[in-house]
Structures are given as structure tokens and as C-alpha cells.
Amino acid sequence: MNNRDNHSSATASTATLSPDAERPAAPGHYLPLTQSPWRRALSPPRALPERWCRPDQLRGRIDAWRVWLATQPMGRWLVIEPDPRAFTAALLALWETGRSAVLPGDDRPQTLARLTPLVEGSLPATPPPPSQAPPPTPVPIDPEAEAVVLYTSGSTGKPVMQPKRFRQLESELDRQAELWPLEGAAVISQVSHQHIYGLLTGILRPLCHGVPFCGAENRYPEAMAERLAEASDAGLGARLVSSPAQLSRLPEHLSWPSAAMVFSSGAPLALRDAQRCEHLLGAPVIELYGSTETGGIAHRRQTLSEAWTPLPDVEIALGDGTLSLRSPFLASPQEWWQQADRVEPAANGFRLLGRSDRVAKIGGKRISLTATERYLRQYATIDDAHCLDLERRDGRLGVVVAMAAETLPHHHASRRALVTTLRDHLATLLEPVAIPRYWRFVQALPINSQGKRDHATLRRTFDDLDDDRLARWLGASVCDGKHVIALEVPERLRYLQGHFDQFPLVPGVVMIQWAIHHARETFTGLGAFRGVERLKFQKVLLPGQRLALTLEHRSDGIAFGFDSNLGRHASGRVRFVQEPRDA
């Protein structure tokens, strides 16, 4: 047995498995995670559409996975599944067979290639069909066994593995149940369950309370409003699990049903957004502060107080402007853990003052990335900035700069002039080695599915440095059901060579390749490429041009369009066909 197997040998000595058949419990009653609350019987459900999931409806799916897993290796298994129902069934099947789940934060090919050698296998995208064979007896859950492995990179480095034992997850679920019970509730999640906050609050909490939950498409405001109305019509109090990225963009033109409570995590929510959200949804907004490493640390309702109150049994110490803690949610509960955030004492807790100074060693010198960002924010047209050590051979920094839409550069000349101006601005404040060489200009700093600025998402804006076939990715958004991807044509794009020497243009076939590439990244299960139709090239595309790629999923394929401040450059429709499966 290799070292991947050592973590999850569950024993039956410390846990009691709830039987399938018992007296039905009322939804909302809390049952600890190690007692397999999804196996208890529940009283008849309220009338909710099929998209909602009740914990007691998962048993058939769980058992099908258990039969399939009976012939597979033990150990860690990779799980990537956006649908909450399918994800939960796969996760619980792993647990009931003595395995643990590895949850990557994204499904990019680079991420999967890095993780594949570290796991025993990856669960297939298509769940196994119901089996006539009886599943093996569920393995009782050992509180000290490994439940999941999460990955975090924070804002400065490479992904770090964060194993979580059942004891850690259950401890935090116990405290959340104490603070915010779920009797008569329905949980609507807008965040990814591949991360600790979405996993705990959007999946495991409703499982332990036996209440219905839903996710997936709820990240869009219109869908979220529909789910709120469905919960209200069923007489259930909706608990919305969200993030600053979603709550800061709630449209006022929608008719918002009331929620019972709103949770937000991933980054501090602006006070004006908290006030606006409470007004629109008629519910208190509870912010949760923590990290993948620590689990939850503190909470606040900002409309009442800006101070953060520690969660029950989380012990904090404030000294020299830093925060240290001891917590039952940590792998070693008795050891002190120091956070990278700066804090100051406040009544009943503390205030957050931002991250501690981020330092990188560039050209043999220690360079403060925080200082470079601060000086850039002083420039009149810059809203925000984030510096990165790209770990390139030339040893120079990259920076992502957020600016208002009307001030963004749209072509090579304006971009070059802006970079020169900003470098001159920094030259009066920093030594040359601290001035970034690689610049990316965006309307808002890109964030991950948790609403956080993580290194991988920011680093993606520099991927064209390592692959000269790519358009420069500058962020993505969704508007009226259409996916809009901000791109820029790199001046060193491979396909500009010889096309043409005196007047380089992006070939039309390259735009089609980009459309297909981003369609596959955006939509799952497209199938095999079968051609391009209704293709039109209307304007030439030059190096340095900033543009938007719009993608729309239709029954007959993916419609795409490339647009810039000059107008439309190209449009068309890409057809994909599902390949028939072998019998």
C-alpha cells in the first residue's frame, strides 16, 4: 500500500450509522455528520420542483456508486461535478466505502494533470446506472479519517493540499447549527461546493439538517429569484449561500422574494452592498471570515457592526497587529495558527485591516508587492491593482490593473502609451527592479468561483506568455444568458508571423480556433466538432486589439461573435455532435 492509502482506513469503533428505516424525522433537526444523517428517514416533503434535492432522495444514486466502487482501488478519488445532487451522491458513496474525495478548485487541464498522479482515480462524469446487485454494507465513519482534500493557493503561491478530517468538518457544522438553525429552511447556494465554504454551507449543512437544497444555475440573479419564490411558495425560509461577487451585483429591476437569511464569504462585503442586499432581500446578511486552512474563524452582520465576532470555541489572540487562533476546526486544535491578515481589537472581536505585506524576491532583492500595488492605486484612473511574481527566467513582475471601462486601452498604441505613463509614475517611487514588466488591464480584477482573488485566476491573464497560440484572457462574465470573455491580441502571437509582414493580421481560422477553445472551456459535454456555419468576417483584427468574445449555447450549436470598439470582427456558429457510445 502506498502513502495515498494511509489516510482513510475507517474503523467502526467510534461512529454509529443511522439505519435506513427508522421513525421519520422532521426536516431541520440536526444530526452530526459522523452519524450519516442522509440515511435517516424524513417526513413527507414540501412541494418543490424537481431541481431541488432532499437528502433522503440520494440513496439510490449513492448505492449505485457504491456498487461501482466495490471493484475499484481504495484511497483518494478526484471529484469534479458542478451539479449539487450528483456531487453529493458521489461524495457520500466515497465516504461510505472508506475513501476520501479530492476536490480541485477548478477543472482546467493543467490542474487535472497535476492532481492525477496523486489520486487512485477520477470518478466518471456519467454516474453508474442503478444496479440489481446489493451494495456493500456502508463503512461507519471514523471522525479521525480523512474526508476531503481541498486545494488553496491564497493570493501568492502554488496550490497547497489541505486535507480535512471528519472531526474538523463536524466541529464546524456543530457550531453553525448552534448559531443558525435550519428548521423549516431550504438552502440555495450560489457558490462552488469544490471549496470549503460552499461544501460546508451549501451541501453538508442541509444534509445534516435534512432540508432541501439546490445550486448549479443559481449563480445567475434571475435563477436565484426563482428559487427564492419556490422556497417561499413551499412555506420554507430560504437561506441563501452567496459571495460578494454575486451580492454586489443584485439587479434592482427584479422582483425579489424575501429570504430568511443570507450568508456571504470569500472576501469582505462592502457596507453599501450589505445594506442594499438587506433592503432587496429583506433578510440579515451574515458574513463568514475564514480560510481553507483554518475553516471558519468569525462572523458579523456588518449593518449592525463592522467588528468580527469569533465563532464558538474559536480562541483568538491579537498582538502586533496580527491574528492568531486556536480552533477545533484545525488539524491540530491545541496549536496556535497565525493568519496573514492585519487586525485591530474591537468590542467583542476584531476589525480586519487587510493582508499583511506581500513580499517577493526579485533580482536578489526583497520587493514589497503590496507597496507597488499601493502606488499604482494612487494614480487617478486606476481602481485597483494586483502584482504577481510570475517566476519567469527574466525575474520580472506582472501586474493586473483594474480601470473604468472608458479608460481601458483598446489597441496597441493606447496600451503602449498607458504602460509608459504608469512605469514613469512608478519610477519616481520604486527602484527599477520593482516596476512590473508585464501589464494586464481589466475592468475588474478576475476572481474565482468563491469571489476571491486567487493566484491561479490572476495568473491566467499571463498564460499567453507561455503559449504564443493563445489570445490573452482578461476575464469572463455572463449577461442575459450569454457568456462574454474579454480578450486581447498579443503582439507576439505566433499566427501573426508572415500574415502579413508589413501589416500583421489575425487569420480568420485562428478566431474560429479561439471560439472553439473557449466554448469547450465554458460549456460541458459539447461532443465532437462537426463544422462551422454562417461564418462572417467583417473587420480585420490587429495585434494589441482588445475585444469581447460572446458565446451563446443554442440547440444547434454555439453561436459566437468577436466585437471591439471598432465593431464586429467575426461571427458564426460552431456545431458539435455527441458521439454514440459503444454498447
SEPAMAR-572066 format. One record per residue (C-alpha): residue in one letter; x, y, z. Coordinates in steps of 0.2 Angstrom, whole numbers. Layout:
! residues N
<A, <X, Y, Z>>;
...
//
This chain:
! residues 583
<M, <0, 0, 0>>;
<N, <7, 17, -5>>;
<N, <6, 33, 6>>;
<R, <-10, 38, -3>>;
<D, <-19, 24, 6>>;
<N, <-14, 28, 24>>;
<H, <-26, 42, 27>>;
<S, <-43, 34, 26>>;
<S, <-44, 17, 34>>;
<A, <-61, 20, 43>>;
<T, <-65, 10, 59>>;
<A, <-82, 6, 66>>;
<S, <-77, 9, 84>>;
<T, <-82, 27, 86>>;
<A, <-97, 30, 75>>;
<T, <-115, 25, 74>>;
<L, <-123, 23, 57>>;
<S, <-141, 28, 56>>;
<P, <-152, 14, 49>>;
<D, <-161, 16, 33>>;
<A, <-178, 13, 41>>;
<E, <-182, 22, 57>>;
<R, <-196, 34, 63>>;
<P, <-197, 48, 51>>;
<A, <-188, 64, 57>>;
<A, <-194, 82, 54>>;
<P, <-183, 91, 42>>;
<G, <-172, 104, 51>>;
<H, <-167, 93, 65>>;
<Y, <-148, 92, 66>>;
<L, <-139, 76, 66>>;
<P, <-120, 76, 66>>;
<L, <-110, 71, 51>>;
<T, <-102, 55, 58>>;
<Q, <-120, 48, 61>>;
<S, <-123, 48, 42>>;
<P, <-138, 59, 43>>;
<W, <-143, 56, 24>>;
<R, <-148, 39, 29>>;
<R, <-162, 44, 41>>;
<A, <-180, 44, 36>>;
<L, <-188, 61, 34>>;
<S, <-206, 66, 35>>;
<P, <-215, 69, 18>>;
<P, <-208, 83, 8>>;
<R, <-215, 100, 4>>;
<A, <-220, 103, -14>>;
<L, <-204, 109, -23>>;
<P, <-199, 107, -41>>;
<E, <-188, 93, -46>>;
<R, <-172, 103, -47>>;
<W, <-172, 104, -28>>;
<C, <-163, 89, -19>>;
<R, <-168, 81, -2>>;
<P, <-155, 71, 7>>;
<D, <-166, 56, 8>>;
<Q, <-168, 56, -11>>;
<L, <-150, 52, -14>>;
<R, <-149, 34, -8>>;
<G, <-152, 26, -25>>;
<R, <-138, 36, -33>>;
<I, <-126, 33, -18>>;
<D, <-129, 14, -19>>;
<A, <-126, 14, -37>>;
<W, <-109, 22, -34>>;
<R, <-105, 10, -20>>;
<V, <-108, -5, -31>>;
<W, <-97, 3, -44>>;
<L, <-83, 7, -31>>;
<A, <-83, -10, -24>>;
<T, <-71, -16, -39>>;
<Q, <-60, 0, -38>>;
<P, <-45, 4, -28>>;
<M, <-46, 12, -11>>;
<G, <-38, 29, -6>>;
<R, <-41, 46, -13>>;
<W, <-53, 49, -28>>;
<L, <-54, 65, -39>>;
<V, <-72, 73, -39>>;
<I, <-77, 87, -51>>;
<E, <-95, 89, -53>>;
<P, <-105, 105, -54>>;
<D, <-122, 98, -50>>;
<P, <-125, 98, -32>>;
<R, <-136, 82, -32>>;
<A, <-123, 72, -42>>;
<F, <-109, 79, -32>>;
<T, <-117, 74, -16>>;
<A, <-121, 56, -21>>;
<A, <-103, 53, -27>>;
<L, <-95, 61, -11>>;
<L, <-106, 51, 1>>;
<A, <-103, 35, -9>>;
<L, <-84, 38, -7>>;
<W, <-87, 41, 12>>;
<E, <-97, 25, 14>>;
<T, <-84, 14, 6>>;
<G, <-70, 21, 16>>;
<R, <-62, 33, 3>>;
<S, <-59, 51, 3>>;
<A, <-63, 65, -10>>;
<V, <-50, 76, -18>>;
<L, <-59, 92, -23>>;
<P, <-49, 103, -35>>;
<G, <-54, 122, -36>>;
<D, <-56, 121, -55>>;
<D, <-56, 109, -69>>;
<R, <-43, 117, -80>>;
<P, <-32, 104, -89>>;
<Q, <-16, 110, -80>>;
<T, <-25, 107, -63>>;
<L, <-30, 90, -68>>;
<A, <-13, 85, -75>>;
<R, <-5, 90, -58>>;
<L, <-18, 80, -47>>;
<T, <-20, 64, -57>>;
<P, <-4, 56, -51>>;
<L, <-9, 60, -33>>;
<V, <-25, 50, -33>>;
<E, <-31, 32, -36>>;
<G, <-43, 38, -49>>;
<S, <-56, 50, -55>>;
<L, <-75, 47, -54>>;
<P, <-83, 46, -71>>;
<A, <-93, 61, -77>>;
<T, <-108, 50, -80>>;
<P, <-115, 41, -64>>;
<P, <-117, 22, -65>>;
<P, <-134, 16, -68>>;
<P, <-145, 8, -54>>;
<S, <-138, -9, -51>>;
<Q, <-148, -25, -46>>;
<A, <-133, -31, -36>>;
<P, <-134, -26, -17>>;
<P, <-122, -13, -12>>;
<P, <-109, -17, 1>>;
<T, <-113, -13, 19>>;
<P, <-109, 6, 22>>;
<V, <-92, 8, 32>>;
<P, <-96, 18, 48>>;
<I, <-87, 35, 48>>;
<D, <-72, 37, 59>>;
<P, <-70, 55, 65>>;
<E, <-52, 54, 63>>;
<A, <-52, 48, 45>>;
<E, <-49, 59, 30>>;
<A, <-65, 66, 22>>;
<V, <-59, 78, 9>>;
<V, <-43, 86, 2>>;
<L, <-45, 104, -4>>;
<Y, <-33, 115, -13>>;
<T, <-29, 133, -10>>;
<S, <-16, 145, -17>>;
<G, <-22, 160, -7>>;
<S, <-15, 175, -17>>;
<T, <3, 172, -18>>;
<G, <8, 154, -22>>;
<K, <6, 137, -30>>;
<P, <-9, 126, -24>>;
<V, <-7, 118, -7>>;
<M, <-15, 102, -2>>;
<Q, <-27, 104, 13>>;
<P, <-34, 88, 20>>;
<K, <-49, 89, 31>>;
<R, <-54, 75, 44>>;
<F, <-72, 71, 48>>;
<R, <-69, 78, 65>>;
<Q, <-64, 95, 58>>;
<L, <-80, 96, 47>>;
<E, <-91, 90, 60>>;
<S, <-85, 103, 73>>;
<E, <-88, 117, 62>>;
<L, <-105, 111, 57>>;
<D, <-110, 109, 75>>;
<R, <-106, 127, 78>>;
<Q, <-115, 133, 63>>;
<A, <-130, 123, 69>>;
<E, <-129, 131, 86>>;
<L, <-129, 149, 78>>;
<W, <-140, 147, 63>>;
<P, <-153, 133, 65>>;
<L, <-161, 127, 49>>;
<E, <-178, 122, 55>>;
<G, <-191, 125, 41>>;
<A, <-177, 130, 29>>;
<A, <-172, 127, 11>>;
<V, <-154, 131, 6>>;
<I, <-150, 140, -10>>;
<S, <-131, 140, -15>>;
<Q, <-123, 152, -27>>;
<V, <-105, 146, -24>>;
<S, <-95, 131, -29>>;
<H, <-95, 116, -17>>;
<Q, <-77, 112, -23>>;
<H, <-72, 125, -10>>;
<I, <-73, 123, 9>>;
<Y, <-87, 137, 11>>;
<G, <-98, 130, -2>>;
<L, <-95, 112, 4>>;
<L, <-100, 116, 22>>;
<T, <-113, 129, 20>>;
<G, <-122, 123, 3>>;
<I, <-120, 104, 5>>;
<L, <-116, 97, 22>>;
<R, <-127, 109, 32>>;
<P, <-143, 104, 23>>;
<L, <-138, 86, 24>>;
<C, <-135, 86, 42>>;
<H, <-152, 96, 45>>;
<G, <-162, 85, 32>>;
<V, <-168, 100, 22>>;
<P, <-169, 103, 3>>;
<F, <-155, 112, -6>>;
<C, <-151, 117, -24>>;
<G, <-136, 125, -33>>;
<A, <-128, 125, -50>>;
<E, <-138, 138, -61>>;
<N, <-142, 148, -45>>;
<R, <-127, 160, -48>>;
<Y, <-137, 170, -60>>;
<P, <-149, 183, -52>>;
<E, <-164, 178, -62>>;
<A, <-162, 159, -57>>;
<M, <-159, 164, -39>>;
<A, <-175, 174, -38>>;
<E, <-185, 159, -45>>;
<R, <-178, 148, -31>>;
<L, <-182, 161, -18>>;
<A, <-200, 161, -25>>;
<E, <-201, 142, -25>>;
<A, <-195, 141, -7>>;
<S, <-207, 154, -2>>;
<D, <-222, 145, -11>>;
<A, <-217, 129, -1>>;
<G, <-218, 138, 15>>;
<L, <-199, 137, 18>>;
<G, <-187, 150, 24>>;
<A, <-174, 152, 11>>;
<R, <-155, 153, 17>>;
<L, <-145, 160, 3>>;
<V, <-127, 155, 2>>;
<S, <-118, 168, -8>>;
<S, <-102, 179, -10>>;
<P, <-98, 197, -13>>;
<A, <-96, 194, -31>>;
<Q, <-115, 190, -33>>;
<L, <-122, 201, -19>>;
<S, <-113, 216, -26>>;
<R, <-122, 214, -42>>;
<L, <-140, 211, -37>>;
<P, <-151, 220, -51>>;
<E, <-164, 231, -44>>;
<H, <-177, 228, -58>>;
<L, <-181, 210, -52>>;
<S, <-195, 207, -41>>;
<W, <-186, 199, -26>>;
<P, <-195, 187, -14>>;
<S, <-189, 188, 4>>;
<A, <-175, 177, 11>>;
<A, <-174, 171, 29>>;
<M, <-155, 174, 30>>;
<V, <-141, 177, 18>>;
<F, <-123, 171, 20>>;
<S, <-108, 178, 12>>;
<S, <-89, 173, 12>>;
<G, <-74, 174, 1>>;
<A, <-69, 192, 4>>;
<P, <-76, 206, 15>>;
<L, <-93, 213, 8>>;
<A, <-93, 232, 5>>;
<L, <-105, 240, 18>>;
<R, <-116, 248, 4>>;
<D, <-118, 231, -4>>;
<A, <-123, 223, 13>>;
<Q, <-136, 237, 16>>;
<R, <-143, 236, -2>>;
<C, <-144, 217, -1>>;
<E, <-153, 218, 16>>;
<H, <-165, 230, 8>>;
<L, <-169, 220, -8>>;
<L, <-170, 203, 0>>;
<G, <-177, 208, 17>>;
<A, <-165, 197, 27>>;
<P, <-150, 199, 38>>;
<V, <-133, 197, 29>>;
<I, <-121, 186, 39>>;
<E, <-103, 187, 33>>;
<L, <-91, 172, 37>>;
<Y, <-72, 175, 39>>;
<G, <-60, 161, 37>>;
<S, <-49, 151, 25>>;
<T, <-47, 134, 18>>;
<E, <-33, 131, 31>>;
<T, <-42, 136, 46>>;
<G, <-61, 134, 42>>;
<G, <-72, 147, 49>>;
<I, <-65, 160, 61>>;
<A, <-78, 173, 64>>;
<H, <-94, 181, 58>>;
<R, <-103, 198, 58>>;
<R, <-118, 207, 52>>;
<Q, <-110, 222, 45>>;
<T, <-126, 233, 45>>;
<L, <-125, 232, 64>>;
<S, <-106, 232, 67>>;
<E, <-90, 231, 57>>;
<A, <-82, 220, 70>>;
<W, <-80, 202, 68>>;
<T, <-85, 190, 82>>;
<P, <-76, 173, 84>>;
<L, <-86, 158, 81>>;
<P, <-90, 147, 97>>;
<D, <-74, 139, 104>>;
<V, <-63, 148, 92>>;
<E, <-49, 156, 103>>;
<I, <-41, 172, 96>>;
<A, <-25, 182, 101>>;
<L, <-22, 199, 94>>;
<G, <-4, 205, 95>>;
<D, <7, 217, 85>>;
<G, <-7, 219, 73>>;
<T, <-9, 201, 69>>;
<L, <-22, 187, 72>>;
<S, <-18, 170, 80>>;
<L, <-30, 157, 84>>;
<R, <-34, 140, 91>>;
<S, <-49, 131, 84>>;
<P, <-57, 114, 84>>;
<F, <-58, 116, 65>>;
<L, <-39, 115, 64>>;
<A, <-30, 99, 61>>;
<S, <-21, 102, 77>>;
<P, <-34, 111, 88>>;
<Q, <-22, 114, 103>>;
<E, <-9, 123, 92>>;
<W, <-9, 141, 88>>;
<W, <-11, 146, 69>>;
<Q, <-6, 164, 63>>;
<Q, <-16, 172, 49>>;
<A, <-9, 183, 36>>;
<D, <-22, 197, 39>>;
<R, <-19, 213, 49>>;
<V, <-31, 216, 63>>;
<E, <-35, 228, 77>>;
<P, <-45, 225, 93>>;
<A, <-64, 229, 93>>;
<A, <-78, 227, 106>>;
<N, <-82, 208, 106>>;
<G, <-70, 204, 92>>;
<F, <-58, 212, 80>>;
<R, <-58, 223, 64>>;
<L, <-49, 217, 48>>;
<L, <-36, 229, 41>>;
<G, <-31, 219, 25>>;
<R, <-17, 207, 21>>;
<S, <0, 208, 28>>;
<D, <14, 215, 17>>;
<R, <17, 203, 2>>;
<V, <35, 201, -2>>;
<A, <44, 193, -17>>;
<K, <62, 191, -20>>;
<I, <66, 199, -37>>;
<G, <84, 200, -44>>;
<G, <91, 196, -27>>;
<K, <81, 209, -18>>;
<R, <65, 208, -7>>;
<I, <52, 218, -16>>;
<S, <35, 223, -7>>;
<L, <21, 219, -19>>;
<T, <9, 227, -8>>;
<A, <19, 244, -10>>;
<T, <19, 243, -29>>;
<E, <0, 240, -28>>;
<R, <-2, 254, -16>>;
<Y, <7, 266, -28>>;
<L, <-2, 261, -43>>;
<R, <-19, 264, -34>>;
<Q, <-13, 282, -31>>;
<Y, <-14, 285, -50>>;
<A, <-30, 294, -54>>;
<T, <-38, 282, -67>>;
<I, <-33, 266, -58>>;
<D, <-46, 257, -47>>;
<D, <-36, 243, -41>>;
<A, <-20, 233, -44>>;
<H, <-13, 216, -40>>;
<C, <6, 211, -43>>;
<L, <12, 194, -46>>;
<D, <29, 185, -46>>;
<L, <27, 176, -62>>;
<E, <43, 165, -58>>;
<R, <50, 168, -76>>;
<R, <68, 167, -81>>;
<D, <69, 186, -83>>;
<G, <64, 188, -64>>;
<R, <52, 202, -68>>;
<L, <35, 205, -60>>;
<G, <17, 205, -68>>;
<V, <3, 216, -63>>;
<V, <-16, 216, -66>>;
<V, <-23, 233, -66>>;
<A, <-42, 237, -64>>;
<M, <-49, 253, -73>>;
<A, <-65, 260, -78>>;
<A, <-72, 254, -95>>;
<E, <-69, 271, -103>>;
<T, <-51, 272, -98>>;
<L, <-46, 255, -104>>;
<P, <-34, 254, -119>>;
<H, <-41, 246, -134>>;
<H, <-27, 245, -146>>;
<H, <-8, 243, -147>>;
<A, <-4, 262, -147>>;
<S, <-15, 267, -132>>;
<R, <-9, 252, -122>>;
<R, <9, 256, -125>>;
<A, <6, 274, -120>>;
<L, <-3, 269, -104>>;
<V, <11, 257, -99>>;
<T, <24, 270, -102>>;
<T, <14, 283, -92>>;
<L, <12, 270, -77>>;
<R, <30, 265, -77>>;
<D, <36, 283, -77>>;
<H, <24, 286, -62>>;
<L, <32, 271, -53>>;
<A, <50, 276, -57>>;
<T, <48, 291, -45>>;
<L, <43, 279, -31>>;
<L, <52, 262, -33>>;
<E, <68, 255, -39>>;
<P, <68, 249, -56>>;
<V, <68, 230, -52>>;
<A, <51, 233, -43>>;
<I, <42, 240, -58>>;
<P, <32, 227, -67>>;
<R, <37, 222, -84>>;
<Y, <21, 213, -89>>;
<W, <4, 223, -88>>;
<R, <-14, 217, -90>>;
<F, <-28, 229, -90>>;
<V, <-46, 224, -84>>;
<Q, <-62, 232, -79>>;
<A, <-62, 222, -63>>;
<L, <-49, 210, -55>>;
<P, <-54, 192, -60>>;
<I, <-60, 182, -46>>;
<N, <-63, 163, -44>>;
<S, <-80, 154, -40>>;
<Q, <-79, 159, -22>>;
<G, <-77, 178, -26>>;
<K, <-59, 178, -21>>;
<R, <-43, 184, -30>>;
<D, <-33, 168, -30>>;
<H, <-17, 166, -39>>;
<A, <-22, 154, -52>>;
<T, <-36, 165, -59>>;
<L, <-25, 181, -59>>;
<R, <-10, 171, -66>>;
<R, <-22, 165, -81>>;
<T, <-21, 183, -88>>;
<F, <-2, 179, -91>>;
<D, <-5, 162, -99>>;
<D, <-1, 169, -117>>;
<L, <17, 172, -111>>;
<D, <19, 153, -110>>;
<D, <9, 148, -125>>;
<D, <10, 160, -140>>;
<R, <-5, 152, -149>>;
<L, <-17, 159, -136>>;
<A, <-27, 175, -135>>;
<R, <-24, 185, -119>>;
<W, <-38, 181, -107>>;
<L, <-44, 196, -96>>;
<G, <-59, 189, -88>>;
<A, <-76, 182, -91>>;
<S, <-94, 187, -86>>;
<V, <-112, 182, -90>>;
<C, <-125, 194, -97>>;
<D, <-143, 189, -102>>;
<G, <-138, 171, -103>>;
<K, <-123, 175, -114>>;
<H, <-105, 172, -109>>;
<V, <-94, 186, -113>>;
<I, <-75, 183, -112>>;
<A, <-63, 198, -113>>;
<L, <-48, 195, -124>>;
<E, <-33, 204, -131>>;
<V, <-22, 200, -146>>;
<P, <-4, 198, -140>>;
<E, <9, 207, -151>>;
<R, <19, 191, -151>>;
<L, <5, 180, -157>>;
<R, <13, 165, -167>>;
<Y, <0, 167, -181>>;
<L, <5, 185, -185>>;
<Q, <21, 179, -192>>;
<G, <20, 180, -211>>;
<H, <2, 186, -211>>;
<F, <7, 199, -216>>;
<D, <25, 205, -215>>;
<Q, <21, 224, -217>>;
<F, <3, 223, -210>>;
<P, <1, 209, -197>>;
<L, <-17, 202, -196>>;
<V, <-25, 188, -185>>;
<P, <-30, 175, -198>>;
<G, <-49, 171, -198>>;
<V, <-46, 152, -194>>;
<V, <-37, 157, -178>>;
<M, <-53, 167, -172>>;
<I, <-63, 151, -175>>;
<Q, <-50, 141, -165>>;
<W, <-51, 153, -151>>;
<A, <-70, 152, -152>>;
<I, <-70, 133, -151>>;
<H, <-57, 133, -137>>;
<H, <-67, 145, -126>>;
<A, <-83, 136, -130>>;
<R, <-76, 120, -123>>;
<E, <-70, 129, -108>>;
<T, <-87, 137, -105>>;
<F, <-99, 123, -109>>;
<T, <-98, 105, -104>>;
<G, <-102, 90, -114>>;
<L, <-102, 98, -131>>;
<G, <-96, 82, -140>>;
<A, <-86, 81, -156>>;
<F, <-83, 96, -168>>;
<R, <-94, 95, -184>>;
<G, <-91, 111, -193>>;
<V, <-94, 130, -193>>;
<E, <-109, 138, -201>>;
<R, <-115, 156, -205>>;
<L, <-97, 162, -204>>;
<K, <-94, 180, -207>>;
<F, <-78, 191, -206>>;
<Q, <-82, 209, -206>>;
<K, <-67, 218, -199>>;
<V, <-48, 214, -198>>;
<L, <-41, 210, -181>>;
<L, <-24, 218, -177>>;
<P, <-11, 215, -164>>;
<G, <-15, 224, -147>>;
<Q, <-33, 225, -151>>;
<R, <-45, 222, -136>>;
<L, <-61, 213, -140>>;
<A, <-75, 203, -132>>;
<L, <-80, 185, -137>>;
<T, <-98, 182, -135>>;
<L, <-104, 164, -133>>;
<E, <-122, 158, -133>>;
<H, <-127, 140, -131>>;
<R, <-141, 135, -143>>;
<S, <-149, 119, -148>>;
<D, <-140, 118, -165>>;
<G, <-123, 123, -158>>;
<I, <-113, 138, -151>>;
<A, <-116, 155, -158>>;
<F, <-101, 166, -157>>;
<G, <-96, 184, -161>>;
<F, <-80, 194, -159>>;
<D, <-83, 213, -156>>;
<S, <-72, 228, -151>>;
<N, <-74, 246, -150>>;
<L, <-72, 246, -169>>;
<G, <-87, 235, -171>>;
<R, <-90, 217, -176>>;
<H, <-74, 207, -182>>;
<A, <-82, 190, -185>>;
<S, <-97, 179, -181>>;
<G, <-103, 162, -184>>;
<R, <-110, 145, -177>>;
<V, <-100, 130, -172>>;
<R, <-109, 113, -172>>;
<F, <-104, 99, -160>>;
<V, <-111, 81, -161>>;
<Q, <-112, 69, -147>>;
<E, <-103, 53, -151>>;
<P, <-113, 37, -149>>;
<R, <-107, 26, -136>>;
<D, <-101, 8, -139>>;
<A, <-113, -5, -132>>;
//
